[in-house]
Amino acid sequence: MLQISVLGPVEVRRDGRLVPVPGGKTSELLVRLALEAGVSVRADRLVEDLWTASAITTRRNTLQSKISRLRRAFEDPLVIAGSDGGYTLAVDPSEVDALVVLRDAVTAAALLDAGDDREAAELSTSALAFYRGDILPAAGDGDWAGTHRARLDEARMKLVETQLSARLRLGDVGDAIGRLEEAVAAYPFQEGLWELLITALYRAGRQADALATYQRVRTRLADDLGLDPGPELRQLEQQILNHDSALRAPDRAPAGNLPSMSSDLVGRKSEIAALCDLLGSGRLVEIVGPGGIGKTALAIATGRQLAESDEGVAGGVWLARLEAATTADDVLDTLVAAMNVPGGEAALFERLKGPSAVVILDNCEHVVDAAAALAVRLLDVADGLRILCTSQVQLDVDGEAVFALTPLALEDAVELFARRRGRDRPAGEAVDAVQDLCRSLDGLPLAIELAAARNKTLSLEEIARRLDDRFSVLSDPTSRRPERRRALKATIDWSYELLFPDDKRGLWALATFAGGAPLPAVESVLAALDVPASAAIDVVGRLAGRSLVIVDDKGPSPVRYRLLDSIRAFAVEAMTDAGLTERARAAHAVWFAEAARSSTAGVRSADQAEHLSFARAERANIDAALAWSTVRDPLLALTIVNGFGWAWIVLGDSRGAQRILTALDAAGDKAVIGDQADALLLAAWLEASTDQLELAREHVAAATELAQSIEDVGLQARCCYYLAYVVSHHGEFAQALALTDRANALYEGLERPWDQAANWLFASRAAISARDLPRAVEARDQVERWLETVDDPWLHVRRDAMLGELARIEHRFDDAVLHLSRAAEASGRLGFLQTEAYQVSSLGRAQCQAGDYETGAATLELAIEKAEATGDVRLAALARVHLGRVLRALGRGAPARTALEAATAWHRAAGGGEQSALGECLLAAIDAADGDPGAQERLAAILDDARRNDDAPVEVFALDALALIAAHGGDPATAQDLRETADGRMESASDFITDLDRVDARAVGQIA
């Protein structure tokens, strides 16, 4: 492997060994090739850059001589490949320091924007280490190096700003001040660095110095440039004068979803330390032990210790409770839900490829094979991931580290007993009694906690006597289960037998729920079990007071109540013995069906956040209700999926379509035709969102046939605009407009404001994509009209995005950036992750059209990351097409090709898609510029298709590329004609591209 350093004195290393490189023009030639590693550079261009234009033949001979010297130095003639009149340095761009820093400057800035401050700081620091004095010193004074030096110096400045901004956010104020003073001295006109310095001084308690520094930069700008400070600096001065609280260092909570612990874990400090060490050296660690021994509490405490350590866990610590899982899909879905990653398995894998994270898979014993398989796949995909599992049996995976959790030491067991009963440690003769009790309970934390709860009403002697009776009665000498499992069941049964009859039914009701439930849901099942509504609150309160119920009252969701795993299993068994399981599960399903009936209206209202939070929090319970009702009451199952279907759409739940179709299949012809059509439409929308376009078309067609059979006009209209949504994904915008027109006609006379607003939004999107300005303006006005009576944040966000896209085709690019920034920010804040990814992509395009190509490129990179994180590969391909266009305009040929090749590969496999023709055209243009003889024929075919489809941007790029081919072929007249034709089409394409995008047209001008 070759590694090439050009940012300082030229260094070449092969497999770590320094390779001597001749100096002079030979080194300069190496630098020139390295800056376009992996890309063929024409020999004529190398000669022009490195030597004067005179004696061109002699210089070509000299070039060949220098190439030969480099090949000999590298001891490998294939390192510099020659073909088609050019030379390629066959080295991966990631092995050239100058290309690495250009890439890392963009990535670090994106990490900072995404809030990954530690990763941004680390990446910036590592990238800055590549700079070793002067930039490209071996390039000499050649004019060709000026542009590269400027880009690399700008990258260094951006890395410095990103690094120091991240460190300031992380609280490194003192050290950052000195670095910032150096930075503003090196880049005195970079106002962002001055803002960071002034902020750091203020946070360090040096208000006077902060204000004096503002005066410094104000004077410097006025004296040297004749300018006043920008609005950000002026606003910062006012914030300092007003002691604005926004300037304080932010409180940064560690990432993840670990619950807060009500009290310290007793007696497990050495275990926590040991587990932290194991996770420091290994990637898969398993806490193994019997039920009730405290595996979950220990795992959470270990995760919290890792998150709060000096090193921290950049990607967060994530807890996935698998108690409700029964299949491999359930295990995967539980982790996806815990990490709030819409988009399924692919999106989860992409998320975990990012900053290093710790995942806790809790309660694996009943799904051990599925948990083991998922753990192996996750570790194979994500190099920085560590997994901590809790299970009664080990996963039996190569490379695992098994930590066998033993019972509490006697002293710790006594301490736990005292804490849980809410009294001081026992003294005198009571110490012996508590010690005896803890020995009888085998030091198992759950058993000790239950005994301590009973000590509030029974004496130690009474507990010991009753406990002894229970162990002897409930022990099963024929069982092959571990002794502690049998003893734990006896402890639970003893506590259970002391409950009031209503409290027992309270445990049964709670055991019906997967992962807990809010109080109204528990009350509903209690009522089905004949517990009066007036007694329900008291029942739950008594159970919580006896430590039999866990009360989760953290976070924005309502208080939830859940059982410990072993108690839940015991309660389920007891309910079955009482013959009431079916009655409880029926009540459970009915309650969630009632919640489903109000979900769609709620999600389409100002209370959207509340209803989405419910659908997200109750995912496991909804699935449990569906599992029961699909078999026993299929029509109820259809009610549930139709009710929650729209919430799943807004949340981007990739498994929603599968749930809907399963329920629909179970209901069959028994379902009302309208309900069948509703289910098909919801499934189609979700399918289109996950790129199952043909399946989506089929389901909309089936729904349309049903709607026509019952002559339901409103349903027919909805079928039209749902199909418009589907076909727009394939770039069929004319058909989409026809469908929205049809829907609008059908809605005449109907009071459907939400549907009207949605229909016109899709019409506006199709018109904008087809660059039909009059239709787009008409649709915008209609959207504004209908949204006056619709208070749906999701629709309003899409309205903002539409306004941005419309501003773009009207050449109001600054307005487009404003609208799209607002839409993207709101989408991210409200949790519309798939919508956010699309809007970030549109924002990147608008930023380029507003003249800021560097920012636009970074934003498009971020859009690709967000699209992949949600599993939206179609959007990722679209964003890559635009990124390739932008990078090519910026002169970054290699990464432009990489982006375009990835996009076109996906579009070809998918049979097309939005901007697939543009991707093909740009890639063919790059191939043509690189001397590919087949590119001209491809470009001609692309041009013909673009003319038939009135695709002005593709026409412009194809004509420019063909003009460059003609110019290189010695036919300047044809080149000029083609270029002038392209110039004539720019008026129609200027809402989409700028003159900076026309790389080939500029090259034609240089040749002429």
Disulfide bonds with the S-S distance in Angstrom:
none
